[in-house]
Amino acid sequence: MKKWISIAVIALLAGCSSTEVVRQLDVTVGQQLIDLKKARDNGALSASEYDSQRRKLINNVE
């Protein structure tokens, strides 16, 4: 009986582990604004899209 309980516990705990590495990126608002400007300058964003995204970033800080 103890053997089955031990096997069940090991099986449950093994399912909780992962080999996937998760990295959190801490991108500052300043860096996001720089990236937005680059996208606009390179033609990836229109002026209105740039303005809209810029306002969203700034409003989220306040």
N, CA, C, O and CB atoms as a CASP TS submission, in Angstrom:
PFRMAT TS
TARGET T0000
AUTHOR 0000-0000-0000
METHOD Language model
MODEL 1
PARENT N/A
ATOM      1  N   MET     1       0.829  -1.195   0.000  1.00  0.00           N
ATOM      2  CA  MET     1       0.000   0.000   0.000  1.00  0.00           C
ATOM      3  C   MET     1       0.874   1.260   0.000  1.00  0.00           C
ATOM      4  O   MET     1       0.642   2.193  -0.768  1.00  0.00           O
ATOM      5  CB  MET     1      -0.944  -0.002   1.217  1.00  0.00           C
ATOM      6  N   LYS     2       1.890   1.263   0.885  1.00  0.00           N
ATOM      7  CA  LYS     2       2.780   2.426   0.944  1.00  0.00           C
ATOM      8  C   LYS     2       3.498   2.631  -0.388  1.00  0.00           C
ATOM      9  O   LYS     2       3.745   3.758  -0.817  1.00  0.00           O
ATOM     10  CB  LYS     2       3.808   2.259   2.077  1.00  0.00           C
ATOM     11  N   LYS     3       3.822   1.509  -1.026  1.00  0.00           N
ATOM     12  CA  LYS     3       4.517   1.599  -2.305  1.00  0.00           C
ATOM     13  C   LYS     3       3.649   2.307  -3.337  1.00  0.00           C
ATOM     14  O   LYS     3       4.153   3.135  -4.097  1.00  0.00           O
ATOM     15  CB  LYS     3       4.908   0.202  -2.806  1.00  0.00           C
ATOM     16  N   TRP     4       2.362   1.999  -3.380  1.00  0.00           N
ATOM     17  CA  TRP     4       1.449   2.618  -4.343  1.00  0.00           C
ATOM     18  C   TRP     4       1.239   4.098  -4.040  1.00  0.00           C
ATOM     19  O   TRP     4       1.132   4.916  -4.954  1.00  0.00           O
ATOM     20  CB  TRP     4       0.105   1.890  -4.341  1.00  0.00           C
ATOM     21  N   ILE     5       1.183   4.429  -2.777  1.00  0.00           N
ATOM     22  CA  ILE     5       1.039   5.842  -2.397  1.00  0.00           C
ATOM     23  C   ILE     5       2.290   6.614  -2.809  1.00  0.00           C
ATOM     24  O   ILE     5       2.200   7.728  -3.325  1.00  0.00           O
ATOM     25  CB  ILE     5       0.791   5.985  -0.863  1.00  0.00           C
ATOM     26  N   SER     6       3.447   6.018  -2.579  1.00  0.00           N
ATOM     27  CA  SER     6       4.700   6.669  -2.974  1.00  0.00           C
ATOM     28  C   SER     6       4.764   6.871  -4.483  1.00  0.00           C
ATOM     29  O   SER     6       5.174   7.931  -4.956  1.00  0.00           O
ATOM     30  CB  SER     6       5.903   5.843  -2.506  1.00  0.00           C
ATOM     31  N   ILE     7       4.360   5.857  -5.231  1.00  0.00           N
ATOM     32  CA  ILE     7       4.361   5.957  -6.693  1.00  0.00           C
ATOM     33  C   ILE     7       3.392   7.042  -7.152  1.00  0.00           C
ATOM     34  O   ILE     7       3.707   7.812  -8.059  1.00  0.00           O
ATOM     35  CB  ILE     7       3.988   4.603  -7.332  1.00  0.00           C
ATOM     36  N   ALA     8       2.212   7.106  -6.527  1.00  0.00           N
ATOM     37  CA  ALA     8       1.220   8.118  -6.895  1.00  0.00           C
ATOM     38  C   ALA     8       1.744   9.523  -6.613  1.00  0.00           C
ATOM     39  O   ALA     8       1.572  10.427  -7.431  1.00  0.00           O
ATOM     40  CB  ALA     8      -0.094   7.882  -6.136  1.00  0.00           C
ATOM     41  N   VAL     9       2.375   9.707  -5.470  1.00  0.00           N
ATOM     42  CA  VAL     9       2.920  11.016  -5.110  1.00  0.00           C
ATOM     43  C   VAL     9       4.026  11.415  -6.083  1.00  0.00           C
ATOM     44  O   VAL     9       4.069  12.558  -6.538  1.00  0.00           O
ATOM     45  CB  VAL     9       3.458  11.004  -3.661  1.00  0.00           C
ATOM     46  N   ILE    10       4.906  10.493  -6.398  1.00  0.00           N
ATOM     47  CA  ILE    10       5.990  10.785  -7.343  1.00  0.00           C
ATOM     48  C   ILE    10       5.427  11.136  -8.712  1.00  0.00           C
ATOM     49  O   ILE    10       5.903  12.066  -9.363  1.00  0.00           O
ATOM     50  CB  ILE    10       6.949   9.586  -7.458  1.00  0.00           C
ATOM     51  N   ALA    11       4.414  10.394  -9.149  1.00  0.00           N
ATOM     52  CA  ALA    11       3.804  10.665 -10.455  1.00  0.00           C
ATOM     53  C   ALA    11       3.157  12.044 -10.478  1.00  0.00           C
ATOM     54  O   ALA    11       3.274  12.767 -11.468  1.00  0.00           O
ATOM     55  CB  ALA    11       2.760   9.589 -10.796  1.00  0.00           C
ATOM     56  N   LEU    12       2.481  12.411  -9.403  1.00  0.00           N
ATOM     57  CA  LEU    12       1.846  13.728  -9.345  1.00  0.00           C
ATOM     58  C   LEU    12       2.880  14.846  -9.351  1.00  0.00           C
ATOM     59  O   LEU    12       2.713  15.852 -10.040  1.00  0.00           O
ATOM     60  CB  LEU    12       0.969  13.839  -8.101  1.00  0.00           C
ATOM     61  N   LEU    13       3.941  14.664  -8.585  1.00  0.00           N
ATOM     62  CA  LEU    13       4.977  15.694  -8.523  1.00  0.00           C
ATOM     63  C   LEU    13       5.754  15.791  -9.832  1.00  0.00           C
ATOM     64  O   LEU    13       6.177  16.880 -10.221  1.00  0.00           O
ATOM     65  CB  LEU    13       5.935  15.408  -7.372  1.00  0.00           C
ATOM     66  N   ALA    14       5.941  14.691 -10.498  1.00  0.00           N
ATOM     67  CA  ALA    14       6.656  14.710 -11.773  1.00  0.00           C
ATOM     68  C   ALA    14       5.871  15.485 -12.818  1.00  0.00           C
ATOM     69  O   ALA    14       6.465  16.108 -13.698  1.00  0.00           O
ATOM     70  CB  ALA    14       6.922  13.283 -12.264  1.00  0.00           C
ATOM     71  N   GLY    15       4.560  15.456 -12.737  1.00  0.00           N
ATOM     72  CA  GLY    15       3.729  16.197 -13.681  1.00  0.00           C
ATOM     73  C   GLY    15       3.796  17.694 -13.469  1.00  0.00           C
ATOM     74  O   GLY    15       3.449  18.460 -14.369  1.00  0.00           O
ATOM     75  N   CYS    16       4.231  18.125 -12.308  1.00  0.00           N
ATOM     76  CA  CYS    16       4.300  19.553 -11.997  1.00  0.00           C
ATOM     77  C   CYS    16       5.596  20.195 -12.482  1.00  0.00           C
ATOM     78  O   CYS    16       5.695  21.420 -12.547  1.00  0.00           O
ATOM     79  CB  CYS    16       4.158  19.763 -10.507  1.00  0.00           C
ATOM     80  N   SER    17       6.567  19.392 -12.814  1.00  0.00           N
ATOM     81  CA  SER    17       7.848  19.965 -13.221  1.00  0.00           C
ATOM     82  C   SER    17       7.876  20.200 -14.722  1.00  0.00           C
ATOM     83  O   SER    17       7.091  19.632 -15.481  1.00  0.00           O
ATOM     84  CB  SER    17       9.006  19.049 -12.807  1.00  0.00           C
ATOM     85  N   SER    18       8.795  21.046 -15.119  1.00  0.00           N
ATOM     86  CA  SER    18       8.926  21.374 -16.530  1.00  0.00           C
ATOM     87  C   SER    18      10.382  21.663 -16.835  1.00  0.00           C
ATOM     88  O   SER    18      11.123  22.160 -15.987  1.00  0.00           O
ATOM     89  CB  SER    18       8.033  22.578 -16.911  1.00  0.00           C
ATOM     90  N   THR    19      10.775  21.350 -18.040  1.00  0.00           N
ATOM     91  CA  THR    19      12.135  21.675 -18.458  1.00  0.00           C
ATOM     92  C   THR    19      12.169  22.978 -19.243  1.00  0.00           C
ATOM     93  O   THR    19      13.237  23.433 -19.652  1.00  0.00           O
ATOM     94  CB  THR    19      12.721  20.542 -19.297  1.00  0.00           C
ATOM     95  N   GLU    20      11.010  23.574 -19.453  1.00  0.00           N
ATOM     96  CA  GLU    20      10.920  24.821 -20.209  1.00  0.00           C
ATOM     97  C   GLU    20      11.404  25.987 -19.358  1.00  0.00           C
ATOM     98  O   GLU    20      10.991  26.144 -18.209  1.00  0.00           O
ATOM     99  CB  GLU    20       9.477  25.066 -20.685  1.00  0.00           C
ATOM    100  N   VAL    21      12.273  26.793 -19.928  1.00  0.00           N
ATOM    101  CA  VAL    21      12.799  27.964 -19.233  1.00  0.00           C
ATOM    102  C   VAL    21      11.939  29.165 -19.600  1.00  0.00           C
ATOM    103  O   VAL    21      11.726  29.456 -20.777  1.00  0.00           O
ATOM    104  CB  VAL    21      14.300  28.215 -19.594  1.00  0.00           C
ATOM    105  N   VAL    22      11.449  29.858 -18.576  1.00  0.00           N
ATOM    106  CA  VAL    22      10.623  31.042 -18.794  1.00  0.00           C
ATOM    107  C   VAL    22      11.452  32.254 -18.411  1.00  0.00           C
ATOM    108  O   VAL    22      11.984  32.336 -17.304  1.00  0.00           O
ATOM    109  CB  VAL    22       9.288  30.980 -17.969  1.00  0.00           C
ATOM    110  N   ARG    23      11.553  33.190 -19.338  1.00  0.00           N
ATOM    111  CA  ARG    23      12.305  34.416 -19.068  1.00  0.00           C
ATOM    112  C   ARG    23      11.365  35.599 -19.136  1.00  0.00           C
ATOM    113  O   ARG    23      10.607  35.762 -20.092  1.00  0.00           O
ATOM    114  CB  ARG    23      13.475  34.592 -20.067  1.00  0.00           C
ATOM    115  N   GLN    24      11.429  36.413 -18.115  1.00  0.00           N
ATOM    116  CA  GLN    24      10.613  37.617 -18.088  1.00  0.00           C
ATOM    117  C   GLN    24      11.430  38.761 -18.672  1.00  0.00           C
ATOM    118  O   GLN    24      12.564  39.010 -18.261  1.00  0.00           O
ATOM    119  CB  GLN    24      10.136  37.948 -16.640  1.00  0.00           C
ATOM    120  N   LEU    25      10.843  39.436 -19.618  1.00  0.00           N
ATOM    121  CA  LEU    25      11.515  40.581 -20.219  1.00  0.00           C
ATOM    122  C   LEU    25      11.001  41.855 -19.564  1.00  0.00           C
ATOM    123  O   LEU    25       9.805  42.144 -19.598  1.00  0.00           O
ATOM    124  CB  LEU    25      11.292  40.618 -21.755  1.00  0.00           C
ATOM    125  N   ASP    26      11.892  42.594 -18.985  1.00  0.00           N
ATOM    126  CA  ASP    26      11.529  43.861 -18.375  1.00  0.00           C
ATOM    127  C   ASP    26      11.907  44.981 -19.337  1.00  0.00           C
ATOM    128  O   ASP    26      13.008  45.529 -19.277  1.00  0.00           O
ATOM    129  CB  ASP    26      12.228  44.044 -16.992  1.00  0.00           C
ATOM    130  N   VAL    27      10.979  45.306 -20.217  1.00  0.00           N
ATOM    131  CA  VAL    27      11.208  46.358 -21.193  1.00  0.00           C
ATOM    132  C   VAL    27      10.603  47.638 -20.638  1.00  0.00           C
ATOM    133  O   VAL    27       9.429  47.669 -20.270  1.00  0.00           O
ATOM    134  CB  VAL    27      10.598  45.994 -22.589  1.00  0.00           C
ATOM    135  N   THR    28      11.398  48.680 -20.581  1.00  0.00           N
ATOM    136  CA  THR    28      10.912  49.945 -20.041  1.00  0.00           C
ATOM    137  C   THR    28      10.001  50.631 -21.048  1.00  0.00           C
ATOM    138  O   THR    28      10.027  50.333 -22.242  1.00  0.00           O
ATOM    139  CB  THR    28      12.088  50.864 -19.668  1.00  0.00           C
ATOM    140  N   VAL    29       9.206  51.544 -20.545  1.00  0.00           N
ATOM    141  CA  VAL    29       8.334  52.329 -21.416  1.00  0.00           C
ATOM    142  C   VAL    29       9.186  53.136 -22.387  1.00  0.00           C
ATOM    143  O   VAL    29       8.822  53.296 -23.553  1.00  0.00           O
ATOM    144  CB  VAL    29       7.413  53.265 -20.585  1.00  0.00           C
ATOM    145  N   GLY    30      10.307  53.638 -21.913  1.00  0.00           N
ATOM    146  CA  GLY    30      11.206  54.392 -22.784  1.00  0.00           C
ATOM    147  C   GLY    30      11.682  53.554 -23.964  1.00  0.00           C
ATOM    148  O   GLY    30      11.716  54.027 -25.100  1.00  0.00           O
ATOM    149  N   GLN    31      12.050  52.299 -23.685  1.00  0.00           N
ATOM    150  CA  GLN    31      12.491  51.415 -24.762  1.00  0.00           C
ATOM    151  C   GLN    31      11.346  51.110 -25.718  1.00  0.00           C
ATOM    152  O   GLN    31      11.551  51.037 -26.929  1.00  0.00           O
ATOM    153  CB  GLN    31      13.060  50.114 -24.189  1.00  0.00           C
ATOM    154  N   GLN    32      10.146  50.932 -25.182  1.00  0.00           N
ATOM    155  CA  GLN    32       8.985  50.684 -26.038  1.00  0.00           C
ATOM    156  C   GLN    32       8.708  51.882 -26.941  1.00  0.00           C
ATOM    157  O   GLN    32       8.358  51.715 -28.110  1.00  0.00           O
ATOM    158  CB  GLN    32       7.746  50.369 -25.185  1.00  0.00           C
ATOM    159  N   LEU    33       8.867  53.092 -26.397  1.00  0.00           N
ATOM    160  CA  LEU    33       8.670  54.295 -27.208  1.00  0.00           C
ATOM    161  C   LEU    33       9.725  54.396 -28.312  1.00  0.00           C
ATOM    162  O   LEU    33       9.416  54.785 -29.439  1.00  0.00           O
ATOM    163  CB  LEU    33       8.715  55.549 -26.320  1.00  0.00           C
ATOM    164  N   ILE    34      10.955  54.047 -27.987  1.00  0.00           N
ATOM    165  CA  ILE    34      12.023  54.045 -28.997  1.00  0.00           C
ATOM    166  C   ILE    34      11.702  53.037 -30.097  1.00  0.00           C
ATOM    167  O   ILE    34      11.858  53.330 -31.282  1.00  0.00           O
ATOM    168  CB  ILE    34      13.396  53.716 -28.349  1.00  0.00           C
ATOM    169  N   ASP    35      11.251  51.847 -29.695  1.00  0.00           N
ATOM    170  CA  ASP    35      10.900  50.817 -30.675  1.00  0.00           C
ATOM    171  C   ASP    35       9.735  51.258 -31.553  1.00  0.00           C
ATOM    172  O   ASP    35       9.722  50.996 -32.756  1.00  0.00           O
ATOM    173  CB  ASP    35      10.551  49.508 -29.968  1.00  0.00           C
ATOM    174  N   LEU    36       8.758  51.928 -30.948  1.00  0.00           N
ATOM    175  CA  LEU    36       7.627  52.442 -31.728  1.00  0.00           C
ATOM    176  C   LEU    36       8.099  53.453 -32.770  1.00  0.00           C
ATOM    177  O   LEU    36       7.673  53.418 -33.924  1.00  0.00           O
ATOM    178  CB  LEU    36       6.581  53.087 -30.800  1.00  0.00           C
ATOM    179  N   LYS    37       8.982  54.352 -32.347  1.00  0.00           N
ATOM    180  CA  LYS    37       9.485  55.373 -33.275  1.00  0.00           C
ATOM    181  C   LYS    37      10.249  54.728 -34.423  1.00  0.00           C
ATOM    182  O   LYS    37      10.112  55.141 -35.575  1.00  0.00           O
ATOM    183  CB  LYS    37      10.390  56.377 -32.538  1.00  0.00           C
ATOM    184  N   LYS    38      11.054  53.714 -34.111  1.00  0.00           N
ATOM    185  CA  LYS    38      11.784  53.007 -35.164  1.00  0.00           C
ATOM    186  C   LYS    38      10.812  52.354 -36.144  1.00  0.00           C
ATOM    187  O   LYS    38      11.026  52.386 -37.355  1.00  0.00           O
ATOM    188  CB  LYS    38      12.721  51.945 -34.555  1.00  0.00           C
ATOM    189  N   ALA    39       9.748  51.764 -35.615  1.00  0.00           N
ATOM    190  CA  ALA    39       8.754  51.120 -36.477  1.00  0.00           C
ATOM    191  C   ALA    39       8.083  52.145 -37.381  1.00  0.00           C
ATOM    192  O   ALA    39       7.843  51.881 -38.559  1.00  0.00           O
ATOM    193  CB  ALA    39       7.698  50.387 -35.633  1.00  0.00           C
ATOM    194  N   ARG    40       7.781  53.313 -36.827  1.00  0.00           N
ATOM    195  CA  ARG    40       7.188  54.384 -37.637  1.00  0.00           C
ATOM    196  C   ARG    40       8.174  54.868 -38.691  1.00  0.00           C
ATOM    197  O   ARG    40       7.814  55.033 -39.857  1.00  0.00           O
ATOM    198  CB  ARG    40       6.749  55.560 -36.745  1.00  0.00           C
ATOM    199  N   ASP    41       9.417  55.095 -38.279  1.00  0.00           N
ATOM    200  CA  ASP    41      10.437  55.586 -39.208  1.00  0.00           C
ATOM    201  C   ASP    41      10.724  54.591 -40.337  1.00  0.00           C
ATOM    202  O   ASP    41      11.066  54.985 -41.451  1.00  0.00           O
ATOM    203  CB  ASP    41      11.725  55.888 -38.452  1.00  0.00           C
ATOM    204  N   ASN    42      10.580  53.301 -40.036  1.00  0.00           N
ATOM    205  CA  ASN    42      10.830  52.264 -41.046  1.00  0.00           C
ATOM    206  C   ASN    42       9.598  51.947 -41.885  1.00  0.00           C
ATOM    207  O   ASN    42       9.653  51.107 -42.783  1.00  0.00           O
ATOM    208  CB  ASN    42      11.318  51.000 -40.377  1.00  0.00           C
ATOM    209  N   GLY    43       8.487  52.618 -41.592  1.00  0.00           N
ATOM    210  CA  GLY    43       7.273  52.415 -42.372  1.00  0.00           C
ATOM    211  C   GLY    43       6.406  51.262 -41.914  1.00  0.00           C
ATOM    212  O   GLY    43       5.418  50.934 -42.571  1.00  0.00           O
ATOM    213  N   ALA    44       6.756  50.638 -40.792  1.00  0.00           N
ATOM    214  CA  ALA    44       5.956  49.527 -40.281  1.00  0.00           C
ATOM    215  C   ALA    44       4.667  50.020 -39.627  1.00  0.00           C
ATOM    216  O   ALA    44       3.686  49.280 -39.549  1.00  0.00           O
ATOM    217  CB  ALA    44       6.769  48.709 -39.278  1.00  0.00           C
ATOM    218  N   LEU    45       4.668  51.266 -39.159  1.00  0.00           N
ATOM    219  CA  LEU    45       3.484  51.894 -38.554  1.00  0.00           C
ATOM    220  C   LEU    45       3.193  53.203 -39.265  1.00  0.00           C
ATOM    221  O   LEU    45       4.101  53.937 -39.655  1.00  0.00           O
ATOM    222  CB  LEU    45       3.691  52.135 -37.029  1.00  0.00           C
ATOM    223  N   SER    46       1.910  53.476 -39.423  1.00  0.00           N
ATOM    224  CA  SER    46       1.530  54.790 -39.950  1.00  0.00           C
ATOM    225  C   SER    46       1.627  55.801 -38.815  1.00  0.00           C
ATOM    226  O   SER    46       1.777  55.427 -37.652  1.00  0.00           O
ATOM    227  CB  SER    46       0.082  54.767 -40.564  1.00  0.00           C
ATOM    228  N   ALA    47       1.542  57.071 -39.154  1.00  0.00           N
ATOM    229  CA  ALA    47       1.604  58.121 -38.134  1.00  0.00           C
ATOM    230  C   ALA    47       0.460  57.979 -37.142  1.00  0.00           C
ATOM    231  O   ALA    47       0.658  58.174 -35.943  1.00  0.00           O
ATOM    232  CB  ALA    47       1.566  59.511 -38.787  1.00  0.00           C
ATOM    233  N   SER    48      -0.734  57.642 -37.623  1.00  0.00           N
ATOM    234  CA  SER    48      -1.877  57.505 -36.712  1.00  0.00           C
ATOM    235  C   SER    48      -1.721  56.275 -35.817  1.00  0.00           C
ATOM    236  O   SER    48      -2.091  56.319 -34.643  1.00  0.00           O
ATOM    237  CB  SER    48      -3.191  57.411 -37.511  1.00  0.00           C
ATOM    238  N   GLU    49      -1.177  55.177 -36.357  1.00  0.00           N
ATOM    239  CA  GLU    49      -0.932  53.988 -35.534  1.00  0.00           C
ATOM    240  C   GLU    49       0.114  54.289 -34.467  1.00  0.00           C
ATOM    241  O   GLU    49      -0.024  53.879 -33.314  1.00  0.00           O
ATOM    242  CB  GLU    49      -0.476  52.801 -36.411  1.00  0.00           C
ATOM    243  N   TYR    50       1.152  55.003 -34.861  1.00  0.00           N
ATOM    244  CA  TYR    50       2.204  55.393 -33.922  1.00  0.00           C
ATOM    245  C   TYR    50       1.623  56.234 -32.790  1.00  0.00           C
ATOM    246  O   TYR    50       1.879  55.969 -31.616  1.00  0.00           O
ATOM    247  CB  TYR    50       3.319  56.172 -34.649  1.00  0.00           C
ATOM    248  N   ASP    51       0.838  57.254 -33.152  1.00  0.00           N
ATOM    249  CA  ASP    51       0.244  58.133 -32.143  1.00  0.00           C
ATOM    250  C   ASP    51      -0.662  57.356 -31.198  1.00  0.00           C
ATOM    251  O   ASP    51      -0.640  57.583 -29.988  1.00  0.00           O
ATOM    252  CB  ASP    51      -0.545  59.259 -32.814  1.00  0.00           C
ATOM    253  N   SER    52      -1.448  56.451 -31.736  1.00  0.00           N
ATOM    254  CA  SER    52      -2.364  55.652 -30.921  1.00  0.00           C
ATOM    255  C   SER    52      -1.598  54.769 -29.932  1.00  0.00           C
ATOM    256  O   SER    52      -1.926  54.732 -28.746  1.00  0.00           O
ATOM    257  CB  SER    52      -3.257  54.783 -31.821  1.00  0.00           C
ATOM    258  N   GLN    53      -0.583  54.063 -30.418  1.00  0.00           N
ATOM    259  CA  GLN    53       0.206  53.180 -29.556  1.00  0.00           C
ATOM    260  C   GLN    53       1.005  53.973 -28.525  1.00  0.00           C
ATOM    261  O   GLN    53       1.163  53.539 -27.384  1.00  0.00           O
ATOM    262  CB  GLN    53       1.151  52.323 -30.399  1.00  0.00           C
ATOM    263  N   ARG    54       1.499  55.120 -28.929  1.00  0.00           N
ATOM    264  CA  ARG    54       2.260  55.984 -28.016  1.00  0.00           C
ATOM    265  C   ARG    54       1.369  56.455 -26.865  1.00  0.00           C
ATOM    266  O   ARG    54       1.773  56.426 -25.702  1.00  0.00           O
ATOM    267  CB  ARG    54       2.845  57.204 -28.778  1.00  0.00           C
ATOM    268  N   ARG    55       0.151  56.891 -27.203  1.00  0.00           N
ATOM    269  CA  ARG    55      -0.789  57.330 -26.158  1.00  0.00           C
ATOM    270  C   ARG    55      -1.111  56.187 -25.199  1.00  0.00           C
ATOM    271  O   ARG    55      -1.175  56.396 -23.987  1.00  0.00           O
ATOM    272  CB  ARG    55      -2.091  57.868 -26.791  1.00  0.00           C
ATOM    273  N   LYS    56      -1.314  54.988 -25.726  1.00  0.00           N
ATOM    274  CA  LYS    56      -1.613  53.831 -24.870  1.00  0.00           C
ATOM    275  C   LYS    56      -0.475  53.568 -23.893  1.00  0.00           C
ATOM    276  O   LYS    56      -0.712  53.333 -22.708  1.00  0.00           O
ATOM    277  CB  LYS    56      -1.872  52.579 -25.725  1.00  0.00           C
ATOM    278  N   LEU    57       0.759  53.605 -24.387  1.00  0.00           N
ATOM    279  CA  LEU    57       1.912  53.379 -23.513  1.00  0.00           C
ATOM    280  C   LEU    57       1.998  54.429 -22.415  1.00  0.00           C
ATOM    281  O   LEU    57       2.192  54.103 -21.245  1.00  0.00           O
ATOM    282  CB  LEU    57       3.202  53.377 -24.326  1.00  0.00           C
ATOM    283  N   ILE    58       1.852  55.681 -22.799  1.00  0.00           N
ATOM    284  CA  ILE    58       1.972  56.777 -21.833  1.00  0.00           C
ATOM    285  C   ILE    58       0.829  56.738 -20.826  1.00  0.00           C
ATOM    286  O   ILE    58       1.050  56.981 -19.640  1.00  0.00           O
ATOM    287  CB  ILE    58       1.992  58.135 -22.557  1.00  0.00           C
ATOM    288  N   ASN    59      -0.384  56.437 -21.273  1.00  0.00           N
ATOM    289  CA  ASN    59      -1.529  56.375 -20.362  1.00  0.00           C
ATOM    290  C   ASN    59      -1.418  55.220 -19.377  1.00  0.00           C
ATOM    291  O   ASN    59      -1.936  55.313 -18.265  1.00  0.00           O
ATOM    292  CB  ASN    59      -2.817  56.247 -21.151  1.00  0.00           C
ATOM    293  N   ASN    60      -0.753  54.135 -19.761  1.00  0.00           N
ATOM    294  CA  ASN    60      -0.590  52.997 -18.856  1.00  0.00           C
ATOM    295  C   ASN    60       0.402  53.283 -17.745  1.00  0.00           C
ATOM    296  O   ASN    60       0.381  52.613 -16.712  1.00  0.00           O
ATOM    297  CB  ASN    60      -0.148  51.778 -19.627  1.00  0.00           C
ATOM    298  N   VAL    61       1.270  54.262 -17.936  1.00  0.00           N
ATOM    299  CA  VAL    61       2.255  54.621 -16.921  1.00  0.00           C
ATOM    300  C   VAL    61       1.608  55.450 -15.830  1.00  0.00           C
ATOM    301  O   VAL    61       1.935  55.304 -14.652  1.00  0.00           O
ATOM    302  CB  VAL    61       3.426  55.387 -17.547  1.00  0.00           C
ATOM    303  N   GLU    62       0.707  56.304 -16.213  1.00  0.00           N
ATOM    304  CA  GLU    62       0.095  57.234 -15.257  1.00  0.00           C
ATOM    305  C   GLU    62      -0.838  56.562 -14.307  1.00  0.00           C
ATOM    306  O   GLU    62      -1.424  57.220 -13.447  1.00  0.00           O
ATOM    307  CB  GLU    62      -0.638  58.306 -15.974  1.00  0.00           C
TER
END
